[in-house]
């Protein structure tokens, strides 16, 4: 996979990715190879793993407290369904 495509999949700007490559500060497990043409390929990409997430729900007044519990329930259900 080209470096530009890998950067997009990781949500990283290409320039930032290039700087990290030249400084040797890419995440552990990421292998890059520069071809004689100058193109940079990712030969082994680190899997995107999210270990912790934050859930946010709000109400505008205290009399809506029951609505808050319902919101949290829906958010938890959705987060669990997405892994």
DRENMAR-688390 format. One record per residue (C-alpha): residue in three letters; chain; residue number from 1; x negated, y, z negated. Coordinates in pm, 1 decimal. Layout:
DRENMAR-688390
NODE  resn  chain  resi        xx        yy        zz
NODE   ALA      A   NUM         X         Y         Z
...
end
This chain:
DRENMAR-688390
NODE  resn  chain  resi        xx        yy        zz
NODE   UNK      A     1       0.0       0.0       0.0
NODE   UNK      A     2    -132.8     344.9      81.0
NODE   UNK      A     3    -228.3     572.2    -208.3
NODE   UNK      A     4      37.9     827.1    -110.9
NODE   UNK      A     5     314.4     562.9    -119.1
NODE   UNK      A     6     189.8     423.6    -451.6
NODE   UNK      A     7     180.8     772.5    -603.8
NODE   UNK      A     8     542.3     835.0    -495.9
NODE   UNK      A     9     657.4     505.1    -649.3
NODE   UNK      A    10     485.4     594.7    -976.5
NODE   UNK      A    11     629.8     947.5    -975.0
NODE   UNK      A    12     282.5    1101.7    -956.9
NODE   UNK      A    13     176.9    1382.9    -724.2
NODE   UNK      A    14     -68.8    1263.1    -458.3
NODE   UNK      A    15    -323.7    1531.5    -556.2
NODE   UNK      A    16    -312.0    1425.7    -919.5
NODE   UNK      A    17    -354.5    1063.4    -816.5
NODE   UNK      A    18    -653.5    1152.2    -596.7
NODE   UNK      A    19    -820.5    1346.2    -881.7
NODE   UNK      A    20    -770.3    1053.3   -1118.8
NODE   UNK      A    21    -919.6     820.1    -858.5
NODE   UNK      A    22   -1229.7    1035.0    -810.5
NODE   UNK      A    23   -1274.9    1078.7   -1187.0
NODE   UNK      A    24   -1217.5     709.9   -1255.4
NODE   UNK      A    25    -923.2     778.0   -1487.8
NODE   UNK      A    26    -654.9     565.6   -1322.2
NODE   UNK      A    27    -451.8     340.0   -1553.7
NODE   UNK      A    28    -595.9       2.3   -1646.9
NODE   UNK      A    29    -503.5    -268.1   -1397.0
NODE   UNK      A    30    -480.3     -38.8   -1093.8
NODE   UNK      A    31    -725.1    -136.5    -819.9
NODE   UNK      A    32    -800.3     104.0    -535.5
NODE   UNK      A    33   -1003.2      41.1    -222.8
NODE   UNK      A    34   -1120.8     310.0      18.9
NODE   UNK      A    35   -1153.8     192.8     377.6
NODE   UNK      A    36   -1423.9     311.8     616.6
NODE   UNK      A    37   -1155.2     523.6     786.7
NODE   UNK      A    38   -1110.8     714.3     460.1
NODE   UNK      A    39    -768.3     569.9     382.6
NODE   UNK      A    40    -718.3     460.6      21.5
NODE   UNK      A    41    -522.4     142.1     -47.8
NODE   UNK      A    42    -383.2      14.8    -374.4
NODE   UNK      A    43    -474.3    -353.8    -388.0
NODE   UNK      A    44    -318.8    -434.0    -724.0
NODE   UNK      A    45     -59.1    -205.9    -877.1
NODE   UNK      A    46      17.5    -192.0   -1245.8
NODE   UNK      A    47     383.8    -282.7   -1309.2
NODE   UNK      A    48     600.2      -3.0   -1442.4
NODE   UNK      A    49     698.0    -109.4   -1795.5
NODE   UNK      A    50     908.2     104.7   -2021.8
NODE   UNK      A    51     887.6     -11.1   -2379.2
NODE   UNK      A    52    1081.7     268.2   -2548.3
NODE   UNK      A    53    1362.0     495.0   -2439.9
NODE   UNK      A    54    1552.6     773.6   -2609.9
NODE   UNK      A    55    1929.0     805.6   -2589.5
NODE   UNK      A    56    2099.8    1142.5   -2623.9
NODE   UNK      A    57    2464.6    1216.5   -2694.0
NODE   UNK      A    58    2625.3    1533.7   -2824.5
NODE   UNK      A    59    2951.9    1688.0   -2929.3
NODE   UNK      A    60    3049.3    2052.6   -2947.3
NODE   UNK      A    61    3240.3    2037.6   -3275.5
NODE   UNK      A    62    3268.8    1812.0   -3579.9
NODE   UNK      A    63    3627.3    1710.2   -3498.6
NODE   UNK      A    64    3490.2    1522.7   -3193.6
NODE   UNK      A    65    3283.5    1281.8   -3402.4
NODE   UNK      A    66    3480.3     981.0   -3274.0
NODE   UNK      A    67    3391.9    1086.2   -2918.4
NODE   UNK      A    68    3023.3    1075.1   -3014.8
NODE   UNK      A    69    3046.2     709.4   -3115.1
NODE   UNK      A    70    3211.3     628.0   -2781.7
NODE   UNK      A    71    2943.2     816.6   -2589.6
NODE   UNK      A    72    2666.6     630.1   -2770.6
NODE   UNK      A    73    2835.8     297.9   -2703.5
NODE   UNK      A    74    2855.3     368.8   -2329.5
NODE   UNK      A    75    2495.1     490.1   -2318.9
NODE   UNK      A    76    2365.4     182.2   -2503.6
NODE   UNK      A    77    2563.9     -46.8   -2271.9
NODE   UNK      A    78    2422.7     127.6   -1964.7
NODE   UNK      A    79    2063.4     127.5   -2096.7
NODE   UNK      A    80    2084.9    -243.3   -2178.0
NODE   UNK      A    81    2224.2    -323.5   -1834.0
NODE   UNK      A    82    1924.3    -144.6   -1676.8
NODE   UNK      A    83    1678.1    -340.7   -1885.7
end
